[in-house]
Amino acid sequence: MNKHSSDAFPEARDYFDGLAAGQLRLTHCLACKTSFFYPRIACPSCHSEDLEQVDATGRGTVFTRTRQERAATPDFDAPMELAVVGLDEGPRLLVRMTSECEIGSPVSMNIEETKARGIPVFDHGRDRGA
């Protein structure tokens, strides 16, 4: 696996290590019990630094979606389906869908390897870890 952004952003190391292990990791605040994404050094809700990393279920619901007709980088094919997924744990992520989806659809995560690293992608269904 290639070097990843945790070299520049050490607070993201657990996130990238989780992806390498096939797991999506979120940061969870022990003070206010909020889970959040992207990794940070303090909770965006209460500003506590009393944080832990938790494994997400990898399940969520499509909040909104779009179709991108041009690839942003050579790592991706075009067209591609993009969606904002509300995870069961609360945070929303902008992700690539591996198939077309509808708003409100249940989805589950897989890890897709790119030239640089594994990335979370989502598809229909809630079969992951259920």
Secondary structure by P-SEA (a helix, b strand, c coil): cccccccccccaaaaaaaaaacbbbbbbbccccccccccccccccccccbbbbbbccccccccccccccccccccccccbbbbbcccccbbbbbccccccccccccbbbbbbbcccbbbbbbbccccccc
